[in-house]
Amino acid sequence: MLARATAVGLVVASLWATGGRPADAFMLVTPEEARAGAVEERMALSTAPVDPRRMPSVLIDQPQQDNRYTAPLDIRLRFVPTPGARIDPGSFRAYYGLFGLDITQRILQNARLTEAGLVASGANIPAGSHRIQVHIADTSGRSSQYQFSFVIDPR
């Protein structure tokens, strides 16, 4: 009986979580994970561009730093290698919130990742303030990390 109630609860939670969003949207962060890793909107984050002569760069096209969005959200990143090297797409990692929840596989299962960048469409994420940190390396062994924050408005 408990298993049936749990299964029904999961179906109801799934229907509630999608809230009529497109079927191809994916859950980037659950509401519970968002609460556990919540950050303040005014948290200072380093997003200054890195000198591409010394380490690879990640240019964050979307979501823009500290902008407000509604879910589902598209994520668009561009990668710039150091001179004489190429980006190693296999080095890509993504972490969520203050506790660094590894969301790499969630993104990669729903994204197009190349040496030039990453595009993930339809990321479901609960309302609130969010922070994502991404890591990338190039074929010369140089790596860098970038953090960005954004806000998802309630529907």
Secondary structure as the mmCIF struct_conf table of DSSP 4:
data_model
#
loop_
_struct_conf.conf_type_id
_struct_conf.id
_struct_conf.beg_label_comp_id
_struct_conf.beg_label_asym_id
_struct_conf.beg_label_seq_id
_struct_conf.end_label_comp_id
_struct_conf.end_label_asym_id
_struct_conf.end_label_seq_id
HELX_RH_AL_P HELX_RH_AL_P1 LEU A 2 THR A 18
TURN_TY1_P TURN_TY1_P1 GLY A 19 GLY A 20
TURN_TY1_P TURN_TY1_P2 ALA A 23 ASP A 24
STRN STRN1 PHE A 26 MET A 27
BEND BEND1 LEU A 28 VAL A 29
HELX_RH_AL_P HELX_RH_AL_P2 PRO A 31 ALA A 36
TURN_TY1_P TURN_TY1_P3 GLY A 37 GLY A 37
TURN_TY1_P TURN_TY1_P4 GLU A 41 ARG A 42
HELX_LH_PP_P HELX_LH_PP_P1 ALA A 48 VAL A 50
TURN_TY1_P TURN_TY1_P5 PRO A 52 ARG A 54
BEND BEND2 MET A 55 MET A 55
STRN STRN2 SER A 57 GLN A 62
BEND BEND3 PRO A 63 PRO A 63
HELX_LH_PP_P HELX_LH_PP_P2 GLN A 64 GLN A 64
TURN_TY1_P TURN_TY1_P6 GLN A 65 ASP A 66
STRN STRN3 ARG A 68 TYR A 69
BEND BEND4 ALA A 71 PRO A 72
STRN STRN4 LEU A 73 VAL A 80
HELX_LH_PP_P HELX_LH_PP_P3 PRO A 81 THR A 82
TURN_TY1_P TURN_TY1_P7 PRO A 83 GLY A 84
STRN STRN5 ILE A 87 TYR A 96
TURN_TY1_P TURN_TY1_P8 GLY A 97 GLY A 100
STRN STRN6 LEU A 101 ASP A 102
HELX_RH_AL_P HELX_RH_AL_P3 THR A 104 LEU A 108
TURN_TY1_P TURN_TY1_P9 GLN A 109 ASN A 110
STRN STRN7 ALA A 111 THR A 114
TURN_TY1_P TURN_TY1_P10 GLU A 115 ALA A 116
STRN STRN8 GLY A 117 ASN A 124
BEND BEND5 ALA A 127 ALA A 127
STRN STRN9 GLY A 128 ASP A 138
TURN_TY1_P TURN_TY1_P11 THR A 139 SER A 140
BEND BEND6 GLY A 141 GLY A 141
STRN STRN10 SER A 143 ILE A 152
HELX_LH_PP_P HELX_LH_PP_P4 ASP A 153 PRO A 154
#
